[in-house]
Amino acid sequence: MAESRPHSESLSGGRPAGAFEPSADFGDDELHAALANANLPTLLGSLALLTGDDRWIDEPYLPTAPKDLGDHDMGGFDEKTAQRIRVEAADALLAWRDGTLSTPESSANPERLARILSVMLAEPIPDGYGQLLGEEMGLYARHTEPTRTPREGFRVIIVGAGISGLAMAVRLGQAGIDYLLIDKNTTVGGTWHENVYPGCGVDTPSYLYALSFDPKPDWSSYFAPQQELADYWRALAERHGVLDHSRFGTLVHTAEFDEESERWSVTIGPATGDGEPEVLDANVVISAVGLLNQPSAPSLPGLEDFTGPALHTATWDPTIELAGKRVAVIGTGASAMQFVPASAEIADKVTVFQRTPQWAMPHPLKGADVPESLHFLNRHVPYYLAWYRVRLFWRMGDKVWKLLQVDPDYPHLGRAVNKANDRLRALLTTYIEHELAGYPDLLAKSLPDYPPYGKRLLIDAGWFRALTRDNVELVTEGIESITSTGIRTADGSEFDADVLVLATGFKAVDVLASLTVRGRDGKSLRDVWGEGDGRAHLGISIPGFPNFFCLYGPNTNTGHGGTVIAGTEMQIQHITALISAMVDDELSTVEVRQDVHDHYNDELDEALAHTVWDFGGTTTYYRNAGGRIVTNSPWRYVDYWRRVHRPHLDDFLLDGSPSLGVIDADAESVPAQ
């Protein structure tokens, strides 16, 4: 099949343009002090790439496997071996700093990357991961650039300046393609600009929650707070000149494809609702509005009668004072997991209304500050930050994918979906029992009766310990109504409150509900999809909507773990390849074929049917009213990456190209896995 033409990619120890580069500006004493606290498996991987020498991944330098989700800094080495590693590492790094050590060209080939990671973690990495690991490490390029200058007037409009829209804008800027980024907010950041409730932060390790080609080496903590995340995305936008190509405080009302001009007309207006609408045009429109942008408020009788502040966590008002107040929290999902422990520290009383208990797991680094020694190593040791990130990428991602797959022959289906899932259930149960020891009533309310991962598995932010506080009460009786002064439950109990907090998540299945999109023949995307039933080829392209692409679209949420950013970068990789083909081959339209779209969705549905989410056992925002999984992807990262990495142009209807998409496949320089 014909594939998109990639631009030059790096296969050596060097890095593609724009990738994070370590600084050789450090002193001997600084290096020795930092190495004393280095993560030894990460350090050995760095030395293996820096020197090209396999002795760093052979006896006696073979780490043991981590025993928990922590960093496993000592790697299982005794102090004598650990000191030997540090001394020899210092010699190599000082030689690199002084210019007497250079990296061999073959140091970072895909097979070697996978081998090094398998040694670092003391577990086999399946075949085919090498190139994906190299992209995550910033060693191989992860986007395509056109080889020709775009024709005059060629423009892309990106709707939404959250993580995906911002990353898309950066990549288009690097490719020399004109774009306009539009967002209703006053700046970039999306959810990390909007969500400012007490305790808000990332529940994915900070170092994973950054772009592979522009990571942050100096997070303040292993799980960063909201403000630091917002600052990172803002700084990224400034660093890459995105703000000069952005319109903020602006709503996109409609996007309509004009079949005569083969361009999109996009109607915008001030987010305040004032002023006249404005019509823009573009060759390509990219939706980056995501899945988690429309708060979901429960339909509760009397909600409008509550006399105090009543607000969703996603629309938090920082001026609200919780000290000395009685706070009622409806919901026990990810935001509540953070809000309740934080608010319990300052509020007089916190009453939590729970419909479904949540599985939550401990992380030894949750709440811990990142030491300066790690900042130093990330900034100055070649490949250290890259290896630190990619170890997390594997351990928090595809390593756990098997836990979500239903084994129909497992004798304890219902309690769990397979043997490994059952072992995880036992570990999580033991943890919850430990946290709630001495509180049998709380334990009975807090142990889920569905398999782990049936709902999103959360990182414990002090939730269970917060429930044991004297000023926190957990209520599991259903809510009958909201009163002017609080909440009445179905058993007639009354709970007074001064502040009502809705920690009830988002309308995740209503993909793209915030704007109207019309494709060929004036068909509305909302009508094509139906209520809460979005579908797209690879979660990106929809038949009948030429030159329109989704980021973080239907079935692209990585429900097995890791970070949404990795999948988003893969989608950006796919879209930039298609746009580059439009430029290079003078294509006026690129539109996925209906049969290709349908075949992919058949495969998708079949794969989802074997997951814990389809198995059921509990409610989840993953499913629509008809029971179909709309948000989550059933694929491992590597499986999805293979599908999107280089688009097959034969899968698309192409207009305006004399070559009809037949592109020289020999142009690629990094072998596919």
C-alpha positions in Angstrom: 0.0 0.0 0.0 1.1 3.5 -0.6 2.2 5.4 2.5 2.7 9.0 3.3 6.2 10.3 2.7 8.2 10.8 5.9 10.7 13.6 6.3 14.3 12.8 7.4 14.3 10.8 10.7 17.1 10.1 13.1 18.4 6.5 13.6 21.7 7.3 15.3 22.5 8.4 18.8 21.7 12.0 17.8 18.3 13.5 18.2 15.9 15.0 15.7 15.7 18.8 15.5 13.8 20.3 18.4 14.3 17.4 20.7 15.5 17.9 24.3 19.2 18.3 24.5 21.3 17.7 27.7 23.7 20.4 28.8 27.4 19.6 29.2 27.8 22.7 31.5 28.4 21.2 34.9 31.3 20.7 37.4 32.9 17.6 38.7 31.6 18.0 42.2 28.0 18.6 41.0 28.1 15.4 38.9 29.4 13.3 41.8 26.8 14.6 44.2 24.0 13.9 41.8 25.2 10.5 40.9 25.1 9.5 44.6 21.3 9.7 44.3 20.9 8.4 40.8 18.4 5.8 39.7 20.9 3.1 38.8 18.8 1.2 36.1 18.2 4.6 34.4 21.8 5.5 34.7 22.9 2.2 33.2 20.6 2.6 30.2 21.9 6.1 29.7 25.5 4.8 29.7 24.7 2.0 27.3 23.4 4.6 24.7 26.1 7.2 25.4 29.0 4.8 25.0 27.5 2.2 22.7 29.0 -0.4 25.0 27.0 -3.4 26.0 28.9 -4.0 29.2 26.5 -1.6 30.9 23.7 -4.1 30.2 25.5 -7.3 31.1 26.8 -8.9 34.3 27.5 -7.6 36.9 25.2 -4.6 35.9 21.9 -6.4 35.7 19.2 -4.8 37.8 16.4 -6.7 39.5 12.7 -6.1 38.7 10.9 -3.3 40.6 8.7 -4.6 43.4 6.2 -1.8 43.3 5.4 1.3 41.2 8.3 3.2 42.8 11.5 4.1 40.9 13.6 1.2 42.3 16.6 3.5 42.5 19.1 1.0 43.8 18.1 -1.5 41.1 18.7 -4.4 43.5 22.5 -3.8 43.6 24.6 -4.1 46.7 26.4 -0.9 47.8 29.7 -2.1 46.5 28.4 -2.6 42.9 26.3 0.6 43.1 29.4 2.6 44.0 31.3 1.0 41.1 28.5 2.0 38.7 28.6 5.6 40.0 32.4 5.9 39.7 32.5 4.5 36.2 29.5 6.6 35.2 31.3 9.7 36.4 34.4 8.8 34.3 32.2 8.4 31.1 30.2 11.5 31.7 33.2 13.7 32.3 34.7 12.4 29.1 31.5 13.2 27.3 31.5 16.7 28.8 35.1 17.3 27.8 34.5 16.1 24.2 36.6 12.9 24.4 33.7 10.5 24.2 31.3 10.4 21.2 28.2 8.2 20.7 28.5 5.5 18.0 26.0 5.8 15.1 24.3 2.5 15.8 23.9 3.1 19.5 20.2 3.8 19.4 18.8 1.4 16.8 15.3 0.1 17.6 16.4 -3.5 18.6 19.0 -2.2 21.0 16.5 0.2 22.6 14.1 -2.6 23.4 17.0 -4.8 24.7 18.2 -2.1 27.0 14.8 -1.4 28.4 14.3 -5.2 29.0 17.5 -5.2 31.0 16.7 -2.1 33.0 13.4 -3.6 34.1 14.5 -7.2 34.3 11.6 -8.3 32.1 11.2 -9.1 28.4 9.9 -6.3 26.1 7.8 -7.9 23.3 9.1 -7.7 19.7 8.2 -4.6 17.8 8.5 -1.9 20.4 11.9 -0.5 19.5 10.9 2.3 17.2 8.0 3.3 19.3 10.3 3.5 22.3 12.7 5.7 20.3 9.9 8.1 19.4 8.8 8.3 23.1 12.5 9.0 24.0 12.7 11.8 21.4 15.4 9.9 19.5 13.3 9.5 16.3 11.2 12.1 14.7 7.5 11.8 15.4 5.9 13.9 12.7 6.0 14.4 9.0 6.9 17.6 7.2 6.2 18.3 3.5 9.1 18.5 1.1 7.5 21.4 -0.8 6.4 24.8 0.3 2.6 24.9 0.9 0.7 26.8 -1.8 -0.3 30.4 -0.9 -3.4 30.6 1.3 -3.1 27.0 2.5 -4.2 27.1 6.1 -5.3 24.8 9.0 -7.7 25.8 11.7 -7.4 24.0 15.1 -10.3 24.1 17.4 -9.3 23.9 21.0 -6.0 24.9 22.7 -5.7 22.2 25.2 -2.9 19.7 25.2 -3.7 18.1 21.9 -4.5 21.4 20.1 -1.3 22.9 21.4 0.9 20.0 20.4 -0.7 20.0 17.0 0.0 23.7 16.6 3.7 23.2 17.5 4.1 20.4 15.0 2.4 22.4 12.2 4.7 25.4 13.0 7.7 23.1 12.8 6.5 21.9 9.4 6.1 25.4 8.1 2.3 25.1 7.7 0.2 28.1 8.5 -2.4 27.5 11.2 -4.8 29.3 13.5 -5.5 28.0 16.9 -8.9 29.0 18.4 -10.1 28.5 22.0 -12.9 29.8 24.2 -10.5 30.4 27.1 -8.1 33.3 27.6 -5.0 31.1 27.1 -3.8 27.6 26.2 -4.0 24.6 28.6 -7.5 23.3 28.2 -8.4 21.2 31.2 -5.3 22.4 33.1 -6.4 26.0 32.7 -10.1 25.4 33.5 -9.8 23.0 36.5 -8.6 24.8 39.6 -10.4 23.1 42.4 -8.5 22.4 45.6 -6.2 19.4 45.3 -6.3 19.4 41.5 -3.3 17.8 39.9 -2.3 15.1 37.5 -2.8 11.5 38.5 -0.3 10.3 35.9 3.4 10.6 36.8 4.5 14.1 35.9 7.3 13.0 33.7 4.9 11.1 31.4 2.6 14.1 31.2 4.7 16.1 28.8 5.5 16.1 25.1 8.1 13.6 24.0 9.9 16.2 21.9 9.8 18.9 24.6 9.7 17.3 28.0 10.1 19.1 31.3 13.2 18.0 33.2 12.4 19.7 36.5 8.9 18.9 37.8 8.5 20.0 41.4 6.8 16.7 42.4 6.2 13.3 41.0 2.5 14.1 40.5 2.4 17.7 39.6 -0.3 20.2 40.8 -2.6 22.0 38.4 -0.7 25.3 38.4 2.6 23.8 37.4 0.9 21.9 34.6 -0.8 25.1 33.3 2.6 26.9 33.5 4.3 24.1 31.5 1.7 24.3 28.6 1.8 28.1 28.6 5.6 28.1 28.5 5.5 25.5 25.7 3.2 27.8 23.7 5.5 30.8 24.2 8.6 28.8 23.3 7.2 27.6 20.0 5.5 30.9 19.0 2.0 29.4 19.2 0.5 32.5 20.8 1.1 34.5 17.6 -1.1 32.1 15.7 -4.0 32.0 18.3 -7.4 33.5 18.9 -8.5 33.3 22.5 -11.8 34.2 24.1 -13.4 32.9 20.9 -16.1 30.2 20.3 -16.3 28.1 17.2 -20.0 27.8 16.3 -20.0 25.9 13.0 -17.6 24.4 10.6 -19.1 23.7 7.1 -17.4 22.1 4.1 -18.0 23.9 0.8 -17.9 21.3 -2.0 -17.3 23.9 -4.7 -14.2 25.5 -3.2 -13.2 22.3 -1.3 -12.5 24.5 1.7 -14.0 24.8 5.2 -16.0 27.8 6.4 -15.7 28.3 10.1 -18.0 30.6 12.0 -16.6 32.1 15.2 -17.7 34.6 17.7 -16.7 36.1 21.1 -17.0 33.6 24.0 -18.9 36.3 25.9 -21.7 36.1 23.4 -21.3 39.7 22.4 -20.4 41.0 18.9 -21.1 39.8 15.4 -20.0 36.4 14.1 -17.0 36.1 11.8 -16.4 33.6 9.1 -13.0 32.2 8.4 -11.9 29.7 5.8 -9.3 26.9 5.8 -8.2 23.9 3.8 -8.2 21.7 6.9 -10.0 21.8 10.2 -8.8 19.8 13.2 -11.0 19.3 16.2 -9.0 19.3 19.4 -11.9 19.8 21.8 -11.3 16.4 23.3 -13.5 14.2 25.4 -13.4 15.9 28.8 -14.5 19.5 28.1 -18.2 19.5 28.9 -19.0 19.1 32.6 -21.8 16.6 33.4 -24.2 17.8 36.0 -26.7 15.3 37.5 -30.4 15.9 37.1 -31.4 16.2 40.7 -34.7 17.6 41.9 -34.3 20.9 43.7 -30.7 21.6 42.5 -31.7 25.1 41.5 -33.2 25.8 45.0 -29.9 25.4 46.9 -29.1 28.8 48.4 -25.4 28.4 48.7 -22.7 28.1 46.0 -23.4 25.0 43.9 -20.7 24.3 41.3 -19.0 21.6 39.3 -15.3 20.9 40.0 -14.5 21.8 36.4 -16.0 25.3 36.9 -14.6 26.0 40.3 -14.6 29.5 41.7 -11.3 30.1 43.5 -12.9 32.9 45.5 -15.1 30.5 47.4 -13.9 30.1 51.0 -14.2 26.6 52.4 -12.8 27.3 55.9 -15.4 26.7 58.5 -18.0 25.6 55.9 -20.0 22.4 55.5 -19.3 21.0 52.1 -21.4 18.4 50.3 -19.6 16.5 47.5 -21.6 14.5 45.0 -19.4 11.9 43.2 -16.4 9.8 44.0 -14.4 9.8 40.7 -11.0 11.2 39.9 -11.7 14.8 40.8 -13.4 13.8 44.1 -10.4 11.6 44.9 -8.3 14.8 44.9 -10.9 17.4 46.2 -12.1 15.5 49.2 -8.7 15.1 51.0 -7.8 18.7 50.2 -11.0 20.2 51.3 -11.2 18.1 54.4 -8.0 19.9 55.6 -9.8 23.2 55.7 -13.6 22.7 55.8 -15.6 22.2 59.0 -17.4 19.2 57.6 -17.2 17.3 54.3 -20.1 14.9 53.4 -19.4 12.7 50.4 -22.3 11.1 48.5 -21.2 8.0 46.7 -23.0 6.0 44.1 -20.2 3.6 43.3 -17.0 2.9 45.2 -13.7 3.2 43.3 -10.7 1.0 43.0 -7.7 3.1 43.9 -4.1 2.1 44.2 -1.2 3.4 46.2 1.9 4.9 44.6 5.0 5.3 46.7 5.9 8.6 45.1 2.4 10.2 45.4 2.9 13.5 47.2 6.7 13.4 47.1 8.8 16.2 45.9 11.4 15.5 43.1 14.9 16.0 44.5 17.3 18.5 42.9 19.6 15.6 42.1 17.0 14.2 39.6 16.6 17.6 38.1 20.4 17.7 37.6 20.6 14.3 36.0 17.7 15.0 33.7 19.3 18.3 32.5 22.9 17.1 32.1 23.1 13.3 31.6 22.5 12.3 28.0 19.4 10.0 27.7 18.6 10.0 31.4 15.3 11.9 31.1 14.4 9.9 28.0 15.0 6.6 29.8 13.3 7.7 33.0 10.2 8.6 30.9 10.2 5.5 28.8 10.5 3.2 31.8 7.3 4.8 33.1 5.7 4.6 29.6 6.1 0.8 29.6 5.3 0.1 33.3 2.2 2.4 33.4 1.1 1.5 29.9 1.2 -1.7 27.8 2.7 -3.8 30.6 -0.8 -3.6 32.3 -2.9 -4.1 29.1 -3.4 -7.8 29.7 -5.1 -7.0 33.0 -8.1 -5.7 31.1 -8.7 -8.6 28.7 -11.5 -11.0 29.6 -10.7 -14.7 29.9 -14.0 -16.4 29.2 -12.7 -19.6 30.9 -11.6 -17.9 34.1 -13.6 -19.6 36.9 -14.1 -16.4 38.9 -15.6 -14.2 36.2 -17.5 -11.4 37.8 -15.0 -11.0 40.6 -12.3 -10.5 38.1 -11.8 -10.9 34.3 -8.7 -13.0 34.4 -6.1 -14.4 36.8 -3.8 -11.4 36.7 -6.8 -9.1 37.2 -7.8 -11.2 40.2 -4.3 -10.9 41.7 -4.6 -7.1 41.3 -8.0 -7.2 43.0 -6.5 -9.0 46.0 -3.6 -6.5 46.2 -6.0 -3.5 46.0 -8.4 -5.1 48.6 -5.5 -5.6 51.0 -4.5 -2.0 50.6 -8.0 -0.7 51.2 -8.3 -3.0 54.2 -5.1 -1.6 55.6 -6.1 2.0 55.0 -9.5 1.5 56.7 -8.4 -0.9 59.5 -10.6 -0.3 62.5 -13.4 1.2 60.4 -15.6 -1.8 59.3 -18.5 0.3 58.2 -16.3 2.4 55.9 -14.7 -0.7 54.6 -18.0 -2.2 53.6 -18.9 1.0 51.8 -15.5 1.4 50.1 -14.8 -2.1 48.6 -16.0 -2.2 45.0 -17.9 -5.3 43.8 -16.7 -5.1 40.2 -13.4 -6.1 38.6 -10.4 -3.6 38.7 -10.4 -1.4 35.6 -14.1 -1.7 35.2 -14.0 2.0 35.9 -10.9 4.0 35.6 -8.3 2.8 38.2 -7.3 5.8 40.3 -4.1 6.8 42.2 -4.9 7.2 45.9 -4.5 10.8 46.8 -5.2 10.2 50.5 -8.9 9.3 49.8 -9.2 6.4 52.3 -7.5 8.1 55.1 -9.6 11.2 54.5 -12.7 9.1 55.0 -11.5 8.2 58.5 -11.3 11.9 59.6 -13.8 13.1 62.2 -15.0 15.8 59.9 -15.7 13.5 56.9 -18.8 11.4 56.3 -19.4 8.9 53.5 -23.0 8.5 52.5 -24.1 5.7 50.2 -27.9 6.1 50.4 -29.3 7.5 47.1 -30.1 11.2 46.8 -33.8 12.0 46.7 -33.5 15.7 46.2 -31.5 18.9 46.9 -33.0 21.2 49.4 -32.4 24.9 49.9 -30.0 24.0 52.7 -28.5 20.7 51.7 -29.3 17.2 50.5 -32.1 14.8 51.4 -31.4 11.1 50.8 -33.9 8.3 49.9 -34.2 7.2 53.5 -35.3 10.7 54.5 -32.1 11.8 56.1 -31.1 15.5 55.8 -27.6 16.7 55.4 -27.0 20.4 55.8 -24.4 22.1 53.5 -23.1 25.6 52.9 -21.3 24.6 49.6 -22.5 22.0 47.1 -19.8 20.5 44.9 -20.6 18.3 41.8 -17.7 16.0 41.2 -19.6 14.2 38.5 -17.3 14.1 35.6 -17.8 15.0 31.9 -20.1 14.2 29.0 -17.4 12.2 27.5 -19.5 10.2 25.0 -20.9 13.5 23.5 -17.9 13.9 21.3 -17.8 17.2 19.5 -21.1 18.3 21.0 -19.8 21.8 21.5 -19.9 22.7 17.8 -21.8 22.0 14.7 -19.8 20.3 11.9 -21.3 19.8 8.4 -19.6 17.8 5.7 -20.6 16.8 2.2 -24.2 17.5 1.2 -24.6 19.6 4.3 -24.8 16.5 6.5 -24.3 17.2 10.2 -21.7 15.2 12.1 -24.2 15.0 15.0 -26.8 13.4 12.7 -24.3 11.0 11.2 -23.2 9.8 14.6 -26.4 9.9 16.5 -26.7 10.7 20.2 -23.4 9.9 22.0 -22.3 7.4 19.4 -19.2 8.9 17.7 -17.1 6.8 15.4 -14.1 7.6 13.3 -11.4 5.7 11.4 -8.5 5.4 14.0 -10.5 7.9 16.0 -9.4 10.6 13.5 -11.2 10.6 10.2 -14.9 10.4 9.2 -16.3 9.5 5.7 -18.1 12.5 4.2 -16.0 15.0 6.0 -13.0 15.7 3.9 -9.9 17.4 5.4 -11.5 17.2 8.8 -9.6 15.4 11.6 -10.1 14.7 15.3 -7.6 14.6 18.1 -8.6 12.6 21.1 -11.6 11.6 19.2 -13.9 8.5 19.6 -12.2 5.5 21.1 -8.8 7.0 21.6 -8.8 7.2 25.4 -6.0 4.9 26.7 -8.0 3.1 29.4 -5.3 0.7 30.4 -3.0 3.4 31.7 -0.1 5.4 30.7 -0.8 8.9 29.4 -3.2 10.4 26.9 -0.3 12.4 25.5 1.4 9.5 23.9 -1.7 8.5 21.9 -2.3 12.1 21.0 1.2 12.5 19.6 0.6 9.4 17.5 -2.6 10.9 16.1 -0.7 14.2 15.4 1.9 12.1 13.6 -0.8 10.6 11.4 -2.5 14.0 10.6 0.7 15.8 9.8 1.5 13.0 7.4 -1.8 13.4 5.6 -1.5 17.2 5.5 2.1 16.8 4.1 0.7 14.6 1.4 -1.9 17.3 0.6 1.0 19.8 0.2 3.4 17.6 -1.7 0.9 16.1 -4.1 -1.3 19.2 -4.4 -4.3 17.3 -3.0 -7.4 19.4 -2.5 -9.2 16.8 -0.4 -8.3 13.8 1.7 -11.3 11.7 2.9 -11.3 8.3 4.5 -13.1 5.6 2.5 -16.4 4.4 4.0 -15.4 0.7 3.7 -12.1 1.4 5.4 -13.8 3.3 8.2 -16.4 0.5 8.7 -13.8 -2.3 8.7 -11.8 -0.5 11.3 -14.8 0.0 13.5 -15.8 -3.7 13.1 -12.3 -4.6 14.4 -12.7 -2.0 17.1 -16.0 -3.4 18.4 -14.7 -6.9 18.3 -11.6 -6.0 20.4 -13.7 -4.0 22.8 -16.0 -7.0 23.3 -13.1 -8.7 25.0 -12.4 -6.0 27.5 -13.4 -5.4 31.1 -15.3 -2.3 30.1 -17.7 -4.3 27.9 -17.9 -7.1 30.5 -19.8 -4.7 32.7 -20.5 -4.9 36.4 -20.7 -1.2 37.0 -21.6 2.1 35.4 -18.9 4.0 33.6 -18.6 7.2 31.4 -17.0 5.0 28.8 -20.4 3.6 27.6 -23.2 5.4 25.8 -26.9 4.9 26.5 -26.9 1.9 24.1 -24.0 0.2 26.0 -21.3 0.8 23.3 -17.9 1.9 24.5 -17.4 5.3 22.9 -14.4 6.7 24.6 -11.8 4.0 25.1 -9.4 2.3 22.8 -8.9 -1.5 23.1 -5.5 -1.4 21.6 -2.0 -1.5 23.2 0.0 1.6 22.4 2.1 -0.3 20.0 -0.9 -1.7 18.2 -2.5 1.7 17.7 0.9 3.2 16.8 1.3 0.6 14.0 -2.1 1.6 12.6 -1.5 5.4 12.6 2.3 5.7 12.2 2.3 6.1 8.5 -1.1 6.5 6.9 -1.9 4.3 3.9 -3.1 6.8 1.2 -5.0 3.9 -0.5 -7.4 4.1 2.5 -8.5 7.6 1.4 -10.3 9.2 -1.4 -7.8 11.7 -2.9 -8.7 14.6 -5.1 -6.4 16.9 -7.1 -3.3 14.7 -7.2 -1.8 13.5 -10.5 -0.1 10.6 -8.6 -3.3 9.6 -6.8 -1.4 8.9 -3.7 1.2 6.6 -5.1 4.2 7.6 -3.0 7.7 6.0 -3.0 7.7 3.8 0.1 11.5 3.6 -0.1 11.6 7.2 1.2 11.4 6.0 4.8 14.7 5.9 6.7 13.7 4.2 9.9 12.7 0.5 9.5 9.1 -0.3 10.6 8.8 -2.7 13.4 
